[in-house]
Amino acid sequence: MTDHLVQTSKFLSLILRHAPEKISLALDAQGWADIGQLLAQSASHGRSISREQLNDVVARDSKRRYAISDDGLRIRANQGHSLAAVDIALPPATPPAMLYHGTASRFVEAIRAAGLLPGARKHVHLSSNRETAVAVGARHGKPVVLAVDAAAMQAQGRVFYVSANGVWLTDTVPQVFIAFA
């Protein structure tokens, strides 16, 4: 992506996941925003985005962070919200036996002590393959991939969801379910 598209994607992530109030935008209970309002409010707050640029960001985002509604009138982030009022209403799903979490090496001791916690987000984010976890971990420093025994977690009643872009979500991952390499 070009620098402008990357910056637009980061702006959309901030607005649609964490701080719609920064541009006086309203999200519904499932995190959807009216695209016309998003574009107008962005422009009125000094961040002009055309519909074509918006469509380009959504189409070219390798992580498929955003979804446009079937009618083409609304947009939302697929996961990663920190807003208490947003519930993207994903149904529970059966995960693969093993899931992976990418993190930076500097966080491993905290994870050993407390498990995986969602932090400011609503859910812990997991991937179904090591490669994705490595890429996620590398964004924060030297990557470490943790294997999560999702089958054992689910057997003990833990609930999993899968977002539209294939990210697996759960509330927390206690350390007993994590394999530290």
N, C-alpha and C positions, 0 to 999 in steps of 0.2 A: 504494500500500500504506500501511496505517496505520503509525505509529511502531513499534508492537509487532511487526508483521509484518516491517518492515525490520530491526529489531534481531534478531529470530529468524532471518531469512535470513543476516544477517552472522555470527551465532553458528554456524549450520549450515555456512556457507562455511569458517569457521575450523576446525571440528571435522572435516568431511568432506574437506577439501582439504589441510590443513596440520598439525593438532595433535589427533588423536583421543585422544592420551594425556592431554590436559588434563582429560578426564572419564573416563579409564580405559576407553575404547571401543576395541574391536578392529575393524579393517577387514580384509576378505579381500584376496587378491592383485589383484582387479579393483576394489577400492575400495568394495565393498558393506559396509554395516553393517546389523545386525539392528535393525529399527525399535523393537521392544520394549526392547532393550538401550539404544538411543540415548535413548529417552524416560526410562527408569529412571535411567541414568547422568547424564543432564542434570539431572533432579530432585535426585538425590543430591549434585550439585555446585551447587545453588542456582539452577538454570535450569529451571523447570517449563514443559514444553511438552505440550499435549494432542495426541492423534492428529489431531483436527480442525484445530488450529492448524498442525500439520505439513503436512497435506494442503492447507490454504489457502495456505501459503507456496509449496509446490511448484506448485500450480495458478496462482497469481497472479504468479509471478516472470516478468517480461517477457523475461528473458534465458534462461529455462528452464535454470537452473543445475543443477537436481537431477532425478534420475530415480528412480521407485519401480519395483521389480521387478514383473513380470507377476503374481506371486502375492500382491503387496501386503505382503510381509513384510520387504523390504530397501529401503534407499535409498543413493544415492551421488551425488557431484558428477559432472557430465558431463565436466568437464575442469578444468584449473587446479591440479592436484595438485603439491605440492612434496615429497611423500613418495617416497623411492627405492623402497620396497617395493610401491608401487601401480602397476600397469600396467592401464589400463582396456581393453586388448586391442582397440584399433580396427584394422580392416584398412586397408591402404594404399588411398588413393583418388586419382582423377584430379581435380585442381583445375581451376577455371576458368582461363583464360589469365592473368588479372590478379586479384590479391587485394590487400587494403588493410590497413594497420596504422595505428591511431590512437594518437597519442602527444601529449605536451605539447611545446611549442616548446623548452623548456629541455633536452630530451633529444636534440635533433636532431644536435648536434655529436658527441656520443658515438656515436650511430648511424652518422654519416658515417665515424667512425674504426674502429668495430668491427663494424658491421652490426647486425642484430637478434639479440639473445641472449635466452634464456629467463629469465635472472635466477634467482630462487629456484624457478621452475616447471620442469617437464620440457620444455615446448614453447613456442615463440613462437606467440602467438594472432593469427590473421588473420581478416578478414571478407570476404565476397564482394561487399560494397557499401560505397560511400563514406559513406553516412548512418550506418551502424553504427560505422564507424571514427571519424567525427566525434564521436559520442556517447561512445565509449570514451576518446578523447583529451581531451575536455572534462572528464572526471572528474579529470584530473591538472593542469589549467591551461589555457592557451590551446592549443586543439587544432591539430594538424598531421596531415594524412593523407599517408602514404607509399604509393605504388603499388609492388607487388611483382610482378615478372615470374615468375609461378608456372610458366608453360609452359616457359620457359628453364631454370628450376631443375629441373623434373622431367626435361627432356631431358638434363640433366647427372647424373641419377641421384638427385636429392634426393627424399625420400619425404614425402608429405603424408597426413594423416588428417583426417577430418571427424567432429566429436563429434555426439552425439545432438541437440544444440541448434543445429547448423549452424556452429559455430566451426571454422575450418580451423587445423590444427596442423602444425608442422614443427620440426625440431630447432634450426636457426639459419637466418638469411637473410643471406648475405654482401652487403656493400654494393654489389657489382657488379650485383645483381638489384633494387636499390631505386632508384626514381625520386624524387629530392628536388625538390619544386616550388620 
